[in-house]
C-alpha cells in the first residue's frame, strides 16, 4: 500500500518535470538556431537608405485636448429636481431641456403674472378711451379742465400699472427659466451630476456639456522659443488611440510671459468633425515654425517608437552595425535622424534577427524617394 502511494505521488511529478525539461530544450534550441542563423550569415534583410530631406524647425509641446465649447451647468435657485431627461453621452441641440427644478410654482407664477398684465392692459385701454372722450368734451366746453386732467391722470396711472405688470411677468419668466437647465449650445452631455428627487442649492453643478467638434490645446512653452511661435502656424501631434498624425493651427499666443518669466502660454485649435478625438486626451506634438533646413531622414513607418533616442542597424560592407541615433518629430511621413549620414543603408525587414556583427544577405534595397 505504501509503495502504491509513493507511485501515485511520483508519477505526476516526473511527468511535470519532463514537460518542463522538454519546453526548456525547445526554447534553447530555438535560441541556438537564431544564433546559428546570425553566425552563418543566413539573415535575409531589406535595406532602406537614409535620405536628405527638408524640414521646418519644430517647437515641441505637450498638453491635453479640451473642447473649445464646454460648460458646467449649475443650479441658480434652491429646489428639488423633478425631471432629468438626458443621459451621459446623449447628443443635444442648443436650448434643449436637460432637467428641471420643482417648476410647478414658477409656472403658476408666470400664469398669474400674465393674467395681471392682461387685466392692466384692459384697464389702460378703458382709461385711454375715457381720456380721449374727456378731451373731446373739453373742446365743447361740456366738462371742466379739472375733469379732463383727472382722466389724463387715470390714463397715466393705468399705463404705469401695465409697465409694472410687464416687469412682473418678466421676473416670473426669469424664475421659471432658472428652474429649467437647458443646453447653451449643441453638443453632448459629458456628465450628469444629479438624479430626480435631489435637492439643489444655487451654484451646485448639475450637468457638464461639451462640443467635441472643435478642440483646443493650451501649452506652456519655454520663453526661449517665443520668437519662433506665431498665430497661424501648423501644429501636428500624436494621441492615444489615433494611428496617424493629427493637425491643427496656433490660434493665440499670450502677449506676456508667466509671472516667473519662464513660460509662454500658447493656444491651438484642432478640428474634430469626425469625433475621433476626445476631450481630456494627453498629446505630444510640435509647432512647425518658419524657415527650412536639410537633415538626414528616414520614413516614419520604419521608426515605430515616438521616443527621441533609438538604436538602428546599418549595413557596412554586408555586416550589421549598431548605431544610436536621435530622432526628430515626424513631418510629411519622415523623421529627421541625427547620427547617420544620407546614403547610409538601414536594416528594415529582418532587423529582429540582426545583431552587431551579423553578416547580411540583402534581399532588396528601397529606392530613394524624391525628397523635398
C-alpha positions as a Python dict, from the first residue, in 0.01 Angstrom:
ca = {
    (1, 'X'): (0, 0, 0),
    (2, 'X'): (287, 234, 86),
    (3, 'X'): (454, 163, -250),
    (4, 'X'): (132, 244, -438),
    (5, 'X'): (103, 577, -254),
    (6, 'X'): (462, 666, -344),
    (7, 'X'): (396, 579, -708),
    (8, 'X'): (82, 796, -716),
    (9, 'X'): (290, 1092, -591),
    (10, 'X'): (600, 1037, -804),
    (11, 'X'): (434, 978, -1142),
    (12, 'X'): (276, 1331, -1174),
    (13, 'X'): (597, 1491, -1050),
    (14, 'X'): (800, 1304, -1313),
    (15, 'X'): (554, 1399, -1586),
    (16, 'X'): (562, 1771, -1492),
    (17, 'X'): (941, 1772, -1467),
    (18, 'X'): (968, 1601, -1804),
    (19, 'X'): (737, 1853, -1969),
    (20, 'X'): (932, 2146, -1824),
    (21, 'X'): (1259, 1995, -1943),
    (22, 'X'): (1114, 1941, -2292),
    (23, 'X'): (995, 2302, -2325),
    (24, 'X'): (1325, 2434, -2193),
    (25, 'X'): (1513, 2230, -2452),
    (26, 'X'): (1281, 2355, -2727),
    (27, 'X'): (1340, 2716, -2619),
    (28, 'X'): (1717, 2667, -2606),
    (29, 'X'): (1710, 2500, -2946),
    (30, 'X'): (1524, 2798, -3094),
    (31, 'X'): (1770, 3047, -2942),
    (32, 'X'): (2062, 2839, -3068),
    (33, 'X'): (1904, 2828, -3413),
    (34, 'X'): (1871, 3207, -3421),
    (35, 'X'): (2235, 3240, -3310),
    (36, 'X'): (2344, 2998, -3582),
    (37, 'X'): (2145, 3189, -3842),
    (38, 'X'): (2318, 3509, -3742),
    (39, 'X'): (2662, 3345, -3730),
    (40, 'X'): (2621, 3171, -4065),
    (41, 'X'): (2509, 3494, -4243),
    (42, 'X'): (2168, 3350, -4318),
    (43, 'X'): (1975, 3660, -4223),
    (44, 'X'): (1783, 3793, -4523),
    (45, 'X'): (1712, 4167, -4487),
    (46, 'X'): (1579, 4462, -4679),
    (47, 'X'): (1758, 4794, -4660),
    (48, 'X'): (1627, 5149, -4658),
    (49, 'X'): (1861, 5435, -4749),
    (50, 'X'): (1892, 5745, -4531),
    (51, 'X'): (1773, 6042, -4734),
    (52, 'X'): (1833, 6414, -4720),
    (53, 'X'): (1505, 6600, -4683),
    (54, 'X'): (1391, 6949, -4598),
    (55, 'X'): (1235, 7003, -4255),
    (56, 'X'): (1092, 7306, -4084),
    (57, 'X'): (1214, 7396, -3731),
    (58, 'X'): (986, 7233, -3477),
    (59, 'X'): (891, 7353, -3127),
    (60, 'X'): (785, 7059, -2910),
    (61, 'X'): (486, 7078, -2673),
    (62, 'X'): (269, 6859, -2453),
    (63, 'X'): (-85, 6919, -2334),
    (64, 'X'): (-441, 6792, -2307),
    (65, 'X'): (-722, 6820, -2557),
    (66, 'X'): (-1021, 7025, -2439),
    (67, 'X'): (-1344, 7115, -2613),
    (68, 'X'): (-1349, 7480, -2720),
    (69, 'X'): (-1717, 7493, -2621),
    (70, 'X'): (-1758, 7335, -2279),
    (71, 'X'): (-1978, 7435, -1988),
    (72, 'X'): (-2078, 7325, -1641),
    (73, 'X'): (-2446, 7399, -1580),
    (74, 'X'): (-2516, 7497, -1220),
    (75, 'X'): (-2837, 7549, -1028),
    (76, 'X'): (-2941, 7913, -987),
    (77, 'X'): (-3222, 7852, -740),
    (78, 'X'): (-3287, 7623, -447),
    (79, 'X'): (-3526, 7337, -511),
    (80, 'X'): (-3586, 6969, -567),
    (81, 'X'): (-3500, 6812, -903),
    (82, 'X'): (-3826, 6697, -1062),
    (83, 'X'): (-3706, 6600, -1409),
    (84, 'X'): (-3385, 6470, -1570),
    (85, 'X'): (-3438, 6395, -1938),
    (86, 'X'): (-3084, 6313, -2062),
    (87, 'X'): (-2814, 6055, -2000),
    (88, 'X'): (-2436, 6086, -2027),
    (89, 'X'): (-2330, 6066, -2391),
    (90, 'X'): (-2662, 6195, -2530),
    (91, 'X'): (-2640, 6439, -2821),
    (92, 'X'): (-2827, 6762, -2754),
    (93, 'X'): (-2928, 7072, -2950),
    (94, 'X'): (-2882, 7428, -2832),
    (95, 'X'): (-3165, 7517, -2592),
    (96, 'X'): (-3263, 7154, -2526),
    (97, 'X'): (-3406, 7082, -2180),
    (98, 'X'): (-3172, 6872, -1964),
    (99, 'X'): (-3351, 6885, -1630),
    (100, 'X'): (-3586, 7092, -1416),
    (101, 'X'): (-3609, 7205, -1053),
    (102, 'X'): (-3959, 7198, -897),
    (103, 'X'): (-4101, 7429, -1165),
    (104, 'X'): (-4475, 7399, -1083),
    (105, 'X'): (-4477, 7706, -856),
    (106, 'X'): (-4287, 7908, -1115),
    (107, 'X'): (-4528, 7802, -1393),
    (108, 'X'): (-4819, 7922, -1177),
    (109, 'X'): (-4629, 8244, -1111),
    (110, 'X'): (-4596, 8306, -1485),
    (111, 'X'): (-4965, 8237, -1541),
    (112, 'X'): (-5064, 8478, -1261),
    (113, 'X'): (-4834, 8749, -1399),
    (114, 'X'): (-4979, 8701, -1748),
    (115, 'X'): (-5333, 8742, -1607),
    (116, 'X'): (-5234, 9058, -1418),
    (117, 'X'): (-5079, 9204, -1733),
    (118, 'X'): (-5392, 9128, -1935),
    (119, 'X'): (-5607, 9298, -1670),
    (120, 'X'): (-5377, 9601, -1657),
    (121, 'X'): (-5384, 9638, -2037),
    (122, 'X'): (-5766, 9619, -2037),
    (123, 'X'): (-5781, 9888, -1770),
    (124, 'X'): (-5532, 10101, -1961),
    (125, 'X'): (-5741, 10069, -2277),
    (126, 'X'): (-6051, 10187, -2091),
    (127, 'X'): (-5872, 10485, -1934),
    (128, 'X'): (-5738, 10576, -2278),
    (129, 'X'): (-6092, 10587, -2413),
    (130, 'X'): (-6205, 10795, -2113),
    (131, 'X'): (-5918, 11039, -2165),
    (132, 'X'): (-5992, 11077, -2537),
    (133, 'X'): (-6360, 11138, -2457),
    (134, 'X'): (-6269, 11393, -2191),
    (135, 'X'): (-6056, 11585, -2440),
    (136, 'X'): (-6347, 11598, -2685),
    (137, 'X'): (-6589, 11717, -2418),
    (138, 'X'): (-6344, 11983, -2301),
    (139, 'X'): (-6323, 12124, -2652),
    (140, 'X'): (-6705, 12151, -2650),
    (141, 'X'): (-6688, 12305, -2302),
    (142, 'X'): (-6909, 12023, -2173),
    (143, 'X'): (-6669, 11945, -1882),
    (144, 'X'): (-6421, 12141, -1680),
    (145, 'X'): (-6043, 12141, -1724),
    (146, 'X'): (-6015, 11965, -1389),
    (147, 'X'): (-6226, 11670, -1510),
    (148, 'X'): (-6009, 11638, -1822),
    (149, 'X'): (-5695, 11639, -1606),
    (150, 'X'): (-5841, 11369, -1383),
    (151, 'X'): (-5900, 11149, -1690),
    (152, 'X'): (-5539, 11210, -1802),
    (153, 'X'): (-5408, 11117, -1457),
    (154, 'X'): (-5609, 10794, -1456),
    (155, 'X'): (-5473, 10708, -1801),
    (156, 'X'): (-5111, 10769, -1696),
    (157, 'X'): (-5163, 10560, -1382),
    (158, 'X'): (-5304, 10276, -1592),
    (159, 'X'): (-5001, 10294, -1824),
    (160, 'X'): (-4770, 10269, -1522),
    (161, 'X'): (-4966, 9967, -1398),
    (162, 'X'): (-4914, 9799, -1739),
    (163, 'X'): (-4538, 9864, -1719),
    (164, 'X'): (-4524, 9717, -1367),
    (165, 'X'): (-4723, 9412, -1479),
    (166, 'X'): (-4488, 9360, -1774),
    (167, 'X'): (-4192, 9377, -1537),
    (168, 'X'): (-4351, 9126, -1301),
    (169, 'X'): (-4415, 8889, -1592),
    (170, 'X'): (-4053, 8920, -1699),
    (171, 'X'): (-3934, 8832, -1348),
    (172, 'X'): (-4174, 8537, -1329),
    (173, 'X'): (-4049, 8405, -1663),
    (174, 'X'): (-3688, 8452, -1550),
    (175, 'X'): (-3755, 8250, -1232),
    (176, 'X'): (-3912, 7976, -1445),
    (177, 'X'): (-3613, 7984, -1681),
    (178, 'X'): (-3375, 7942, -1387),
    (179, 'X'): (-3573, 7638, -1279),
    (180, 'X'): (-3502, 7474, -1616),
    (181, 'X'): (-3150, 7366, -1705),
    (182, 'X'): (-3104, 7395, -2082),
    (183, 'X'): (-2811, 7335, -2318),
    (184, 'X'): (-2620, 7656, -2404),
    (185, 'X'): (-2501, 7506, -2734),
    (186, 'X'): (-2524, 7189, -2942),
    (187, 'X'): (-2302, 6902, -2828),
    (188, 'X'): (-2307, 6609, -2590),
    (189, 'X'): (-2374, 6550, -2222),
    (190, 'X'): (-2033, 6472, -2073),
    (191, 'X'): (-2151, 6423, -1713),
    (192, 'X'): (-2486, 6406, -1534),
    (193, 'X'): (-2439, 6501, -1170),
    (194, 'X'): (-2800, 6494, -1046),
    (195, 'X'): (-3084, 6248, -1000),
    (196, 'X'): (-3459, 6314, -977),
    (197, 'X'): (-3557, 6392, -618),
    (198, 'X'): (-3224, 6550, -518),
    (199, 'X'): (-3216, 6895, -360),
    (200, 'X'): (-3002, 7151, -538),
    (201, 'X'): (-2859, 7473, -399),
    (202, 'X'): (-2752, 7777, -602),
    (203, 'X'): (-2408, 7717, -756),
    (204, 'X'): (-2427, 7338, -732),
    (205, 'X'): (-2314, 7163, -1059),
    (206, 'X'): (-2582, 6962, -1236),
    (207, 'X'): (-2456, 6883, -1589),
    (208, 'X'): (-2139, 6914, -1795),
    (209, 'X'): (-2187, 6976, -2167),
    (210, 'X'): (-1918, 6968, -2438),
    (211, 'X'): (-1898, 7017, -2812),
    (212, 'X'): (-1612, 6800, -2939),
    (213, 'X'): (-1635, 6918, -3300),
    (214, 'X'): (-1363, 7172, -3226),
    (215, 'X'): (-1093, 7103, -2968),
    (216, 'X'): (-811, 7311, -2827),
    (217, 'X'): (-474, 7258, -2662),
    (218, 'X'): (-323, 7504, -2419),
    (219, 'X'): (51, 7456, -2382),
    (220, 'X'): (319, 7638, -2184),
    (221, 'X'): (636, 7674, -2391),
    (222, 'X'): (985, 7780, -2279),
    (223, 'X'): (1040, 8155, -2307),
    (224, 'X'): (1339, 8090, -2537),
    (225, 'X'): (1111, 7990, -2827),
    (226, 'X'): (875, 8290, -2813),
    (227, 'X'): (1028, 8446, -3127),
    (228, 'X'): (958, 8127, -3325),
    (229, 'X'): (588, 8082, -3245),
    (230, 'X'): (322, 8280, -3433),
    (231, 'X'): (-54, 8269, -3484),
    (232, 'X'): (-148, 8061, -3787),
    (233, 'X'): (142, 7815, -3770),
    (234, 'X'): (71, 7448, -3836),
    (235, 'X'): (57, 7203, -3544),
    (236, 'X'): (91, 6824, -3561),
    (237, 'X'): (71, 6571, -3279),
    (238, 'X'): (14, 6210, -3181),
    (239, 'X'): (-259, 6094, -2945),
    (240, 'X'): (-355, 5767, -2778),
    (241, 'X'): (-594, 5562, -2992),
    (242, 'X'): (-515, 5750, -3315),
    (243, 'X'): (-274, 5581, -3556),
    (244, 'X'): (-192, 5891, -3762),
    (245, 'X'): (-68, 6244, -3714),
    (246, 'X'): (-337, 6498, -3624),
    (247, 'X'): (-306, 6857, -3741),
    (248, 'X'): (-422, 7191, -3608),
    (249, 'X'): (-330, 7559, -3600),
    (250, 'X'): (-192, 7809, -3348),
    (251, 'X'): (-478, 8048, -3276),
    (252, 'X'): (-347, 8253, -2986),
    (253, 'X'): (-10, 8346, -2839),
    (254, 'X'): (-13, 8512, -2499),
    (255, 'X'): (102, 8876, -2514),
    (256, 'X'): (310, 8828, -2199),
    (257, 'X'): (512, 8559, -2024),
    (258, 'X'): (413, 8388, -1700),
    (259, 'X'): (477, 8567, -1372),
    (260, 'X'): (812, 8393, -1329),
    (261, 'X'): (911, 8486, -1686),
    (262, 'X'): (987, 8129, -1786),
    (263, 'X'): (692, 8013, -1995),
    (264, 'X'): (468, 8137, -2275),
    (265, 'X'): (104, 8023, -2298),
    (266, 'X'): (0, 7917, -2650),
    (267, 'X'): (-347, 7810, -2761),
    (268, 'X'): (-402, 7573, -3056),
    (269, 'X'): (-731, 7469, -3217),
    (270, 'X'): (-791, 7125, -3370),
    (271, 'X'): (-1089, 7046, -3596),
    (272, 'X'): (-1259, 6720, -3499),
    (273, 'X'): (-1558, 6686, -3730),
    (274, 'X'): (-1536, 6305, -3729),
    (275, 'X'): (-1543, 6293, -3348),
    (276, 'X'): (-1241, 6061, -3334),
    (277, 'X'): (-1062, 6268, -3070),
    (278, 'X'): (-1199, 6311, -2719),
    (279, 'X'): (-1153, 6584, -2463),
    (280, 'X'): (-902, 6500, -2191),
    (281, 'X'): (-660, 6307, -2414),
    (282, 'X'): (-290, 6373, -2349),
    (283, 'X'): (-98, 6472, -2663),
    (284, 'X'): (262, 6527, -2765),
    (285, 'X'): (343, 6724, -3075),
    (286, 'X'): (523, 7009, -3244),
    (287, 'X'): (456, 7355, -3375),
    (288, 'X'): (617, 7392, -3718),
    (289, 'X'): (798, 7726, -3712),
    (290, 'X'): (908, 7935, -4011),
    (291, 'X'): (1220, 7851, -4214),
    (292, 'X'): (1366, 7531, -4359),
    (293, 'X'): (1672, 7313, -4304),
    (294, 'X'): (1803, 6998, -4469),
    (295, 'X'): (1855, 6691, -4249),
    (296, 'X'): (1915, 6318, -4282),
    (297, 'X'): (1581, 6138, -4263),
    (298, 'X'): (1407, 5801, -4265),
    (299, 'X'): (1044, 5704, -4328),
    (300, 'X'): (837, 5734, -4009),
    (301, 'X'): (692, 5387, -4071),
    (302, 'X'): (1036, 5234, -4021),
    (303, 'X'): (1077, 5414, -3687),
    (304, 'X'): (795, 5276, -3477),
    (305, 'X'): (888, 5440, -3147),
    (306, 'X'): (796, 5801, -3081),
    (307, 'X'): (1091, 5845, -2842),
    (308, 'X'): (1383, 6070, -2935),
    (309, 'X'): (1653, 5807, -2877),
    (310, 'X'): (1666, 5487, -3084),
    (311, 'X'): (1904, 5214, -3199),
    (312, 'X'): (1927, 5115, -3565),
    (313, 'X'): (2132, 4863, -3761),
    (314, 'X'): (2305, 4976, -4077),
    (315, 'X'): (2479, 4768, -4341),
    (316, 'X'): (2855, 4829, -4368),
    (317, 'X'): (3021, 4601, -4619),
    (318, 'X'): (2745, 4345, -4579),
    (319, 'X'): (2775, 4340, -4198),
    (320, 'X'): (2520, 4481, -3950),
    (321, 'X'): (2648, 4758, -3723),
    (322, 'X'): (2450, 4905, -3433),
    (323, 'X'): (2411, 5284, -3428),
    (324, 'X'): (2248, 5506, -3170),
    (325, 'X'): (2056, 5797, -3320),
    (326, 'X'): (1842, 6089, -3210),
    (327, 'X'): (1507, 6122, -3387),
    (328, 'X'): (1317, 6440, -3460),
    (329, 'X'): (938, 6478, -3484),
    (330, 'X'): (756, 6344, -3789),
    (331, 'X'): (689, 6577, -4081),
    (332, 'X'): (521, 6465, -4405),
    (333, 'X'): (581, 6097, -4329),
    (334, 'X'): (954, 6129, -4243),
    (335, 'X'): (1155, 6186, -3927),
    (336, 'X'): (1493, 6361, -3901),
    (337, 'X'): (1778, 6132, -3792),
    (338, 'X'): (2078, 6276, -3610),
    (339, 'X'): (2368, 6028, -3609),
    (340, 'X'): (2356, 5893, -3965),
    (341, 'X'): (2461, 6049, -4293),
    (342, 'X'): (2249, 6049, -4609),
    (343, 'X'): (2315, 5734, -4811),
    (344, 'X'): (2360, 5501, -4512),
    (345, 'X'): (2163, 5177, -4552),
    (346, 'X'): (1937, 5092, -4257),
    (347, 'X'): (1808, 4739, -4194),
    (348, 'X'): (1428, 4725, -4213),
    (349, 'X'): (1274, 4379, -4263),
    (350, 'X'): (1479, 4122, -4069),
    (351, 'X'): (1608, 4364, -3806),
    (352, 'X'): (1468, 4146, -3525),
    (353, 'X'): (1717, 3869, -3619),
    (354, 'X'): (2013, 4102, -3656),
    (355, 'X'): (2286, 4168, -3402),
    (356, 'X'): (2601, 4375, -3409),
    (357, 'X'): (2839, 4199, -3650),
    (358, 'X'): (2579, 3980, -3821),
    (359, 'X'): (2653, 3915, -4186),
    (360, 'X'): (2364, 4011, -4408),
    (361, 'X'): (2204, 3875, -4722),
    (362, 'X'): (2035, 4171, -4887),
    (363, 'X'): (1704, 4079, -5043),
    (364, 'X'): (1622, 4428, -5170),
    (365, 'X'): (1709, 4794, -5122),
    (366, 'X'): (1433, 5052, -5126),
    (367, 'X'): (1477, 5329, -5384),
    (368, 'X'): (1538, 5683, -5265),
    (369, 'X'): (1210, 5878, -5296),
    (370, 'X'): (1208, 6235, -5410),
    (371, 'X'): (1288, 6445, -5105),
    (372, 'X'): (1167, 6797, -5066),
}
